[in-house]
């Protein structure tokens, strides 16, 4: 008689964690000069273009920077050219800026995503070379699964103030007149729920990389791939998904670039630069009142306070707060029923913040039905809404 039982699934895992590559700031002492920490997941190294763009982002969208190694003999630095295969395989590099492009030394660093300015019309290569795709399916764009799919916001709802300030809605076409641009399809990607979770935990970003397989180098073809930035303990994820090509997307390239920046501004990547401050840091900080960026020298205590304030106001994705309204507020009734607040798609948060209610949105003709509105809101478990009868 045939045995119909199947063995338990055991995923292949490597207990070894990828080594750390440190990008250092040349103007600080060795004890406090770590600028970025990146994991060597690209064939034993780090992708040159991805690392260079990350450094440009945290130094205020600089475009003339380059990598260098310390020349022990000359007590100086030696510039590193882009390797033929595009992979940096050393253990440390210094991110240098030409003297003509530096206003002050040490060159300043942007400490938080909220201080970063989006580079309109000046996104770096190879982002500007990406072709805008016109096809997208309903399955997860990474796994092609059709179950457990959620609408993951690319630029998180938690940074809506930044979105408005930087006017990213200019890159989005809304699906209907009542929809906010940040909730439109141009800022959304369908992901399986577990992939969505680690996406919002800044485990990975989506970046363009050149196809290095034999026969494709000369074509210079670019592909959007999953790039693991902050590996999780389970090595299976980065072993299986790092550099995995995505299925076609219709989202905004500008939103994907902003999401990459949001991921770089994380404790595991830039946090060392702030945590290891011994003397002081020259920072490029955005004034929340005027909206202008200013150079500020912060001592260790001030840097720690800045970091603590940033963490207390975590810009991680979270539920959008729905205001308290009466049943006579027709515009909000319309948004609740037909607008951009949809089950399983509006939260963009970690597992502790996700609403347990998921599934497709309920879009019924209840705009003038107070009892129906009350049932929808209660069923979704999003807010408690008192309806006057």
N, C-alpha and C positions, 0 to 999 in steps of 0.2 A: 504493500500500500504506500502511495507517495506521501511524503512528508510535506504538508502545506505550510508549515511554519517557517518563517524567515529569521535569520540571525539578527540580533540587535545591531543597530547602526553604530559603528565606531569610526569617528572621523579621524583622519591622519593629523597628528599634531607634532610639532617640534618643541621640545622643552626650552630650547635656546631662544633667548630674546634678541632681536636685532640690535646691533651695536649703535652707539650714539655718535653722531657727527656734530661737532661744535663749530658754529660760525661765530667768530670773535670780533669784538670792536677794537680797532687798533689804538685807540686813544685812552684806554684804561689799563690799569695794572692787571697782571695775570690772574690775580685773585678775584677780580670782578669784571672781567671783560667778555664773558659769554653773552653774545647777542641773541642767538637762536640755537635751539637744540633740535636736530632732525634725525630721524631714524634711517639707517642704511638698508633700505628695502629694495633698492633698484640694483639688482645683480651685485650685491655687496657694497653698494655706494648710494649716492643720492643723485637724483636727476638735476643736472646743471641748471636748466632753464627754470624749473620749479623753485629751486633754492635761491636763485638770483632774483626772481620776481618777489619771493617772500621777503628778502632783504630790502628790496626797493620799497615795498609796502610799508614796512615798519620804520623806514627812514624818510617818510614823507613823500612817497611816490618818486623817488630818485630813479633816473634812467641811465645814468652814466657809471654806476658802480661796477666793481669787478672783484673777483676773488684773488687772493694772494696767499703765499706761504712765507713763513719766516726764513730768511736766508741767514743761516747760522754764521757763515764765514764773513759776510759783509755787514752783519748786524742790521740788516734792513729787511725788505720784503721783495719777493719775486712774484711777478704777475702770473696767474694761472690762465692759460687759454682754454677755450671750450674743448674738451676731449672729443675725439672723433665719434665715439659712441654716446656722447652726451652724459656720461656718468662720472661724478667726482668720487674717487675711491679712498681719499685720505681720511684721516681722523679729525683734522681741524683745518679751518681756513679763516682768513681774515677778510672781512668785507671792507673794501677800500672805496673812498670817493675822491675824485680828482680835486686838487687844491682849488682850482677855479670854481668848483661847484659847492664849496664849503664856506659858509658865512662865518662859522665859529668852530673852534675845536674845544672839546670833542664834538664831532658832528652830532646833531640832535636825533632823538628817537621818539617815535609816537608810542605812548605807553598803553593806550586802550583803543578799542575799536571805535568808541564814541568820539575819540579825538581825531580819527582818520577822515580824510577828505577823499571823496570818490574822484578819480582822475577822468573827468568827462573829456572825450575826444583824445585821450592820451593813454589808453590802456596799453600795456606793454605787449610786445611780441612774445609768444605766438598767439595771444588772445585775439589780436586784431585780425589774424589770418583765418579765423574760424569761419567756415561756411554756415550760414543759418539753415537749419534743417526744417523741413516742412511736414514731416510725418512723425506721428507719435501714437503709440498704442495705449491701451488701458492697463497693460500688465506692468509689473515692476520693471523699471528701466535697467536694473542691474541683474536681477535673477530671472526675469520673464515669467515669474509666478503670477497667477491670476487670483489667488486667494489671499486674504489678509492685507489687501492693498489700501494704503492711505495716501492722501494728498499732502505731501511734505512741502512746506514753504521753503524756498531757497534762501531769500533774505528773511530772517525770522520775524515773526510778529512782535517779538520782544524788543526789536530795535526800530519800531515804527517811527519814533521821533527822529532817529538818524535818517531813515528813508525819506521822510518829509523834508528834512533839512537839506539833504543832498539831491532832492528832486528826481529820484529814480523812476517815478511814474512816467517820465517822458519816454522810457523804453518799453512801456507796457501798453498793450491794447486790451481794454476791458471787454468782457463778454456781454455785459449789459450795463445800462446807464446807471443803475444803483450800486454797482460793485466798486469796491475800493481797489485801486491798482495793485496793492500789495497782496490781495487775495486772488488776483486774476491768474489765468493759466500760464502767463509768461513768467510768473514767479512761483510756479508749482511743478513738482515732479512726482509721478506716482511711484511709491516705494512700498515694498513689503514691510509690515509693521516692525519686525525686528531690525531691519536695515534702517528704517526711519529712526528708530531709537538711537542707534549708534551714530547716525548722521547728526542728530541733534546734540549728541554728547561730544561733538567735535572730534570724533575718531577719524573721519575722512572728509575729504573735499573732492570736488570734481574739477579736473584740470585738463588742459590740452597737452598731449605729448606726441612727438613724432614717431612714426613707425620705423623701428630700427631693424626689422627683419630683412634678410637678404632679398634684394630685388626691389625694395621699397624706399631705400634711403634717398636715392636721387629724386624721387617723386616729391619728397618733402611733405607727404601726406600727414595730416593731423587727425588725431582721434581724441574724443573726450573719454577719459578714463577715471576710474576710482583711484585716488591717491590717499593712502593711509598716512595721516599726520600724527596721530596719537594712538599707537597700538594698544589694544586691550590685552588683558592677561591671556586670553584664549588665542593662541597663535594661529589657530585655524583660519580666523577671519583674515588676517593680513596675508597669510600664505595662499588663500583661495581667491581673495578679492582684490588685492593690491595690483594696480595696473590693468585691471579688468576693463575692457571696453564696454561702454554703455550702448544700449539700444537707442534708436533715434529719439531726439528731443525737439520740442518746439519752444522751449523756454528762452528767456532773454540771456544772451551771453554776458551782458553787463551784470545781471543778477548772480550768475555763476561766479563771476570774478569777485563781486562783493562778498559772496559766501566764502570763497577761498580766503579773503582777507579776514573775515570774521573768525574763521577757524585758526588762522595763524595767531591771532591775538588770544592765545589760550595759555594757561599756566605751564603746560608741558612744553611749549615752544618758546614763547617770549618771557615767560614768568621768571626764568633764571636771571635775566637782566635786571629785573626789579627786585627780586628777592635777595640777590647777592650784592646789592649796593652797600659799599663800605664808606665812601666819602660823599659823593654827590653825583647826580645825573643831570645832563642837559636834555630837557624834554620839550617836545612840540605838543602843546596842550591847547585844546579847543575851549574858548571861553563860552560857556553856555548862554550867557546874556547877549553878547555881541555877535557870536558865531564866528569870530575870527580866531586864527591860530597864532599863538604867541610862544616865543622861546622862554622857558623858565628853568632856572637852576634850582633843583630840589635836593636837600640834604637827605640823609638816610631816613630820618624820622618822617620827613614830608613824603618821601617815596612810599614808605610803608603805609602812611595814612591814605595816600592816593590809591594804593593797591587794595587796602581794606575797604575803602568807600566803593571802589569798583565792584568788589566781590559782594558787598552787601546789596548793591543795586544790580545784581546779576542780570546781564542782558541775554541770558539763555532763553531759548524759546519758551513761551508760556501761554496759557489761555488768555485770550483777549477778554477783558472785563466787560460784561454786558450791563449797561446802566439800568437802574430801577426806573420803570416807566409805568404808565397807566395803560389800560386797554384802548384808550382813545388816541394813543400815539400811532397814527396810521403808518408813518414812514418806518418806525422801528418794527411794527408788525410785519411790514413788507419784507424788511431785511431778515427778520427771524425766520420767516417762512420761505422766502424766495431768494434772499440775498446771499452774502458770502460767508455766513455762519453755517457750516455744514458738519454733520456728525463725522467724527474721526478725521477731520481735516483741518480744523482751525486751531489746534493746540500747539503743534510743533514743540513738544516738550518731552522731558524724560519720563521714565515709567512711573515715577512718583507723582507726576503732575498730570498725566494723561487722564482724560475722562474715561471711565469704564464703558461709556456708551459709544459704540462704533457702528458703522454700517452706512448705507446710502442715505442721503438726506430725504426727509419727508417733505414733499412740495405739493400741498393740497390747497384747494380753493377755500381757505379759511380766513382770508384777510379781514373780513368783517364779522367773524365768528369768535366772540370772546372766549367761549368755552373751548373751542378748538385751539385757540392760541395758548390757553392755559395748559391744555393737555400736551401740546407739542413741547412747550418749555419744560414741564415737569418730566416728561418721558425722556428728554435728552439729558436731564440731570445737570444742566448747565447753570441755571439760576433758579431762585425761588421768586416767582412773580405773583404778586397778589392782584387778583382781577376783581374789579368792582362789578357786582351783578346788579 
